Amino acid sequence: MEKIKLAVAGTSLYAGRLAESIRRQAPDCLEVYACGQAGELRAYAEQLQPDILVYEPDIVPDKADMDGLDSLPGNILQIRLSAQQGCGQNYQNCCHQNGRQKEDGEKQGDGTGHPHKNPEIFRYQKSSEILRQIFLIYESSSKKSLAGWCRTADLEMTSFYAPGGHEMQLAFSLAFASACGEGGKVLYLNLAEFSGMQQLFDDRDGNTFSDLIYGIRQKKEQFLLCLQGVLHHAERFDYVLAPENPEDLLEIQEDDLECLLALLQEQTDYETIIWNCGGMNHVMEQVMRCSSRVYAVVKDRSFGKYRKAEFDKYLQKERRRWLRERVEYISPQAGSGSFVPGVDILSQIQSGVFAQQARALLENGTGQS
């Protein structure tokens, strides 16, 4: 996806901090700029040519300048930061109900007597929520689907991937999900083929991730019903099993995952999503793009080091810089013979050495670079 330019314009300290906060959270497709000079908005926008212009009212000191914004190129989406809570609710409802249709441009009042036709966002809320609403409005106006590119709305996503495979990937990622579940609501999505999860949880006849994607395609408006049909529950997290047929993963389209992420953000109260990724393909790359962290599970022994070296070489390509910046290598400390026979394996995963290492990752981010 080509870069999207977002300009935040305002003379207050808040505007500068908002631009910096959005910049830190921005996905790779977004470039963030700031303009703090009153009265220079029009010239600044004409020079930068941003795709999205988010502005405070004081950046246009009088009505004449505000009207002059109409002379900007029509492809610049203008969004106004407002102090009125709930100011953008009608526009958001339009986005949700009509998908990617443009709003009708009905003029609204800004509380100062100046009419305007630009969509608004309430300024006094988390920057992550402001960014989410910006993307929703841009998606509706431009007909581009961006839900899968926006790690926002307090939905933290982490991926686990093992270059060449690792028998402890499932066990360690489950320990991590369990540790996350001690502090919030967690959803574990398994995309790793033949991982052993069905046997571990004795869910051999349950619905899988394939059924969830199929349900969304058929009845998106009944998403929560579809989710409940595939959802399983562990003590500290909910989970969805991997497709029984690995070929199903290759049939998942970009729009499928984007729709799933948008619905999870809008209609559930999960705070963390853990992805257990299988073989590298377009689906796994898209999942990793949406994740703030990608833990690459490797072994310290010879062949593990060989796999790590080849994966490092794969990451050196400039087009994969986004992934290189997110990857942290981890080596689970418990070997395949570390589990005690006759004792429930899941309880050992949640309370043993894996659990200690998972908590260390959460507290300190102590992976390998």
C-alpha positions in Angstrom: 0.0 0.0 0.0 1.3 3.5 -0.9 2.0 5.9 1.9 -0.8 8.1 3.2 0.1 11.6 4.4 -1.7 13.0 7.5 -1.2 16.6 8.6 -2.2 17.8 12.1 -2.6 21.6 12.2 -3.1 23.7 15.3 -1.4 26.4 17.4 -2.0 24.7 20.8 0.5 22.5 22.6 -2.2 19.8 22.4 -2.0 19.8 18.6 1.8 19.2 18.6 1.5 16.4 21.2 -1.4 14.8 19.2 0.8 14.8 16.1 3.7 13.2 17.9 1.5 10.6 19.7 -0.2 9.6 16.4 3.3 9.4 14.8 4.4 6.9 17.4 1.3 4.7 16.9 1.1 5.1 13.1 1.2 2.0 10.9 3.8 1.8 8.1 1.4 3.2 5.5 1.0 6.5 7.4 3.3 9.5 7.4 2.4 12.2 10.0 3.3 15.9 9.8 2.5 18.9 12.0 1.7 22.6 11.2 1.6 25.1 14.1 1.5 28.4 12.3 -1.8 30.2 12.4 -3.0 31.6 9.1 -0.6 29.5 7.0 -2.7 26.4 6.8 -3.8 26.9 3.2 -0.2 27.5 2.0 1.1 24.5 4.1 -1.6 22.2 2.7 -0.9 23.2 -0.9 2.8 22.6 -0.5 2.6 19.3 1.4 -0.5 17.9 -0.4 -1.6 15.7 2.4 -4.3 13.0 1.9 -5.8 13.9 5.3 -5.8 17.3 7.1 -6.8 17.3 10.8 -7.1 20.9 12.0 -8.0 22.9 15.1 -10.4 25.9 14.6 -7.8 28.4 15.7 -5.5 27.5 12.8 -8.0 29.4 10.6 -8.3 32.7 12.6 -11.4 34.1 10.8 -14.3 32.9 8.7 -12.7 34.1 5.5 -9.7 31.8 6.0 -12.1 29.0 6.9 -14.0 29.5 3.7 -10.6 29.5 1.9 -10.1 25.8 2.8 -12.7 25.1 0.1 -10.1 26.1 -2.4 -7.8 23.3 -1.4 -7.6 20.3 -3.8 -10.7 18.1 -3.5 -8.6 15.0 -2.8 -7.6 16.4 0.7 -9.9 15.1 3.3 -10.4 17.8 6.0 -11.3 16.7 9.5 -12.0 19.2 12.3 -11.0 18.7 15.9 -13.9 19.8 18.1 -14.4 20.4 21.8 -18.0 19.2 21.6 -18.3 15.6 22.8 -20.3 13.4 20.5 -19.8 15.8 17.6 -18.8 13.1 15.1 -21.4 10.5 16.1 -23.6 11.1 13.1 -20.7 10.8 10.8 -19.5 7.6 12.5 -22.9 6.1 12.2 -22.9 6.9 8.6 -19.5 5.2 8.2 -20.8 2.0 10.0 -24.1 1.8 8.3 -23.2 2.6 4.7 -19.7 1.2 4.5 -17.5 3.1 2.2 -20.1 5.6 0.9 -19.3 9.3 1.1 -21.3 11.4 3.4 -23.8 13.8 2.0 -21.9 16.9 3.1 -24.7 18.4 5.2 -23.4 21.5 7.0 -23.0 21.4 10.8 -22.5 24.0 13.4 -19.3 24.3 15.3 -20.7 26.1 18.4 -19.1 29.4 17.3 -21.6 30.5 14.7 -19.4 29.3 11.8 -21.0 26.7 9.7 -18.8 24.0 8.1 -19.2 20.8 6.2 -16.2 18.9 7.3 -16.5 15.8 9.5 -15.5 16.3 13.2 -13.7 14.3 15.8 -13.9 15.0 19.6 -10.4 16.1 20.6 -10.4 15.2 24.3 -9.9 11.4 24.0 -7.1 9.0 23.5 -4.9 9.5 20.5 -5.4 5.9 19.5 -9.2 6.4 19.3 -8.7 9.7 17.3 -6.5 7.8 14.9 -9.1 5.0 14.6 -11.8 7.5 13.8 -9.5 9.3 11.3 -9.0 6.0 9.4 -12.8 5.2 9.5 -13.6 8.6 8.0 -10.8 8.3 5.4 -11.9 4.8 4.5 -15.5 5.9 4.0 -14.4 8.9 1.9 -11.7 7.3 -0.2 -13.2 3.8 -0.6 -9.9 2.3 0.6 -10.0 -0.4 3.2 -7.7 0.5 6.1 -9.0 -1.4 9.1 -6.3 -4.0 9.0 -3.6 -1.3 9.0 -4.6 0.5 12.1 -3.4 -0.9 15.5 -5.7 1.3 17.6 -8.5 1.5 20.0 -6.5 -0.2 22.8 -6.5 -3.5 20.9 -3.0 -4.9 21.4 -1.9 -7.5 18.9 1.1 -9.8 19.2 2.2 -12.5 16.7 4.2 -15.7 17.2 6.1 -17.2 14.3 8.8 -19.9 14.1 11.1 -19.8 11.1 11.2 -23.4 9.9 8.9 -24.5 12.7 9.4 -25.1 16.4 7.6 -27.8 18.5 7.3 -25.4 21.5 5.7 -22.5 19.5 2.2 -23.5 20.5 3.1 -24.1 24.2 4.9 -20.9 24.6 2.4 -18.7 22.8 -0.3 -20.2 25.0 1.7 -19.4 28.1 2.0 -15.8 26.8 -1.8 -15.6 26.2 -2.4 -17.0 29.7 0.0 -14.3 31.2 -1.8 -11.6 29.3 -5.1 -12.9 30.5 -4.2 -12.1 34.1 -4.6 -8.4 33.3 -7.3 -8.2 30.6 -9.5 -10.0 28.2 -7.5 -12.0 25.6 -8.4 -13.7 22.3 -6.0 -16.4 20.9 -6.3 -17.0 17.2 -4.5 -20.1 16.0 -3.4 -20.1 12.3 -0.6 -22.7 12.6 -1.4 -25.9 10.8 -1.2 -29.2 12.7 -0.1 -27.4 15.9 -1.6 -30.0 18.2 -4.0 -27.5 19.8 -7.1 -29.6 19.1 -5.5 -32.6 20.9 -4.3 -30.4 23.8 -7.7 -28.9 24.5 -9.6 -32.0 23.4 -11.7 -29.9 21.0 -11.6 -32.3 18.1 -15.0 -31.6 16.7 -15.2 -27.8 17.3 -15.6 -25.2 14.6 -12.4 -23.4 13.4 -11.1 -20.2 12.0 -12.3 -21.3 8.6 -15.9 -21.3 9.9 -15.4 -17.8 11.3 -14.2 -16.4 8.0 -17.0 -18.1 6.1 -19.5 -16.8 8.6 -18.3 -13.2 8.2 -18.5 -13.4 4.4 -22.0 -14.7 4.5 -23.5 -12.7 7.4 -21.2 -9.9 8.5 -24.1 -8.2 10.3 -24.4 -11.3 12.6 -20.7 -11.2 13.5 -21.1 -11.8 17.3 -23.3 -14.9 16.5 -20.6 -16.2 14.1 -17.9 -15.6 16.7 -19.8 -17.4 19.5 -20.2 -20.4 17.1 -16.4 -20.9 16.9 -15.2 -19.5 20.2 -13.8 -21.8 22.9 -12.9 -20.9 26.4 -9.8 -21.6 28.5 -9.3 -20.3 32.1 -7.6 -17.1 31.2 -8.4 -16.5 27.5 -10.7 -17.4 24.6 -9.5 -19.1 21.5 -10.3 -20.1 18.0 -8.8 -23.3 16.5 -6.8 -23.4 13.3 -8.4 -24.6 10.1 -8.3 -28.4 9.8 -7.3 -28.0 6.1 -4.2 -25.8 5.7 -5.4 -24.9 2.2 -8.2 -22.8 3.8 -5.6 -20.4 5.0 -4.4 -19.7 1.4 -8.0 -18.8 0.4 -8.3 -16.0 3.0 -8.3 -12.6 1.4 -7.0 -9.3 2.6 -10.5 -8.0 2.9 -11.5 -11.0 5.2 -8.9 -10.1 7.8 -9.5 -6.4 7.6 -13.2 -7.0 8.2 -12.5 -9.4 11.1 -10.2 -6.9 12.8 -12.7 -4.0 12.3 -15.5 -6.1 13.8 -13.3 -7.3 16.7 -12.5 -3.6 17.5 -16.0 -2.4 17.2 -18.1 -5.2 18.7 -16.0 -7.0 21.3 -14.2 -5.9 24.5 -11.0 -7.9 23.9 -7.9 -5.9 24.9 -5.3 -8.3 23.5 -5.2 -10.6 20.5 -2.5 -13.3 20.2 -1.9 -14.7 16.8 -0.1 -18.1 16.4 1.2 -18.0 12.9 2.0 -21.0 10.7 4.0 -21.0 7.4 4.9 -17.7 6.0 2.4 -16.6 3.3 0.3 -13.5 2.4 -2.1 -14.1 5.3 0.7 -14.4 7.9 2.4 -11.2 6.6 -0.9 -9.3 6.9 -1.4 -10.5 10.4 2.2 -9.5 11.3 1.6 -6.0 9.8 -1.3 -5.6 12.2 0.8 -6.7 15.2 2.9 -4.4 17.3 5.2 -7.2 18.2 6.3 -10.4 16.3 8.1 -12.9 18.5 10.2 -15.3 16.3 10.6 -18.6 18.2 14.0 -20.2 17.5 16.3 -22.7 19.1 19.8 -22.0 20.3 21.2 -25.1 18.8 22.9 -25.4 15.4 19.9 -25.8 13.1 18.0 -23.2 15.0 20.8 -20.8 14.4 20.9 -21.7 10.7 17.1 -21.0 10.5 17.6 -17.7 12.3 20.4 -16.7 9.9 18.2 -17.4 6.9 15.2 -15.5 8.4 17.5 -12.6 9.1 18.6 -12.6 5.5 14.9 -12.6 4.4 14.3 -9.6 6.7 17.1 -7.5 5.2 15.1 -6.6 2.1 14.0 -3.0 2.2 10.4 -3.9 1.5 10.4 -6.0 4.7 11.8 -3.3 7.0 8.4 -3.0 8.7 8.7 -6.6 9.8 12.4 -6.4 10.7 11.6 -3.5 13.1 9.0 -5.7 14.9 10.7 -9.0 15.2 12.2 -10.1 18.5 13.8 -13.6 18.8 12.9 -15.8 21.8 14.2 -19.2 22.8 11.7 -21.0 25.0 13.6 -22.4 28.0 11.7 -25.6 28.5 12.7 -28.4 26.2 10.3 -31.1 24.8 11.2 -33.4 27.7 10.5 -30.9 30.4 6.8 -31.7 31.0 6.0 -34.1 33.9 4.1 -37.2 32.7 0.7 -37.7 34.3 0.2 -34.0 35.0 -2.1 -31.8 32.9 0.1 -30.2 30.2 -1.9 -27.0 30.1 -1.6 -26.4 33.8 2.2 -26.9 33.4 2.3 -24.4 30.5 0.5 -21.8 32.6 2.5 -22.2 35.8 6.0 -23.5 34.7 9.1 -22.1 33.2 7.2 -20.9 30.1 4.9 -18.8 32.2 7.9 -17.2 34.0 9.5 -16.3 30.6 6.2 -15.0 29.2 5.7 -12.7 32.2 9.3 -11.4 31.7 8.4 -10.6 28.1 5.3 -8.7 29.2 7.1 -6.8 32.0 10.5 -6.1 30.3 10.2 -7.1 26.6 13.2 -9.3 27.2 13.5 -11.0 23.8 16.5 -11.1 21.6 17.2 -8.5 18.9 
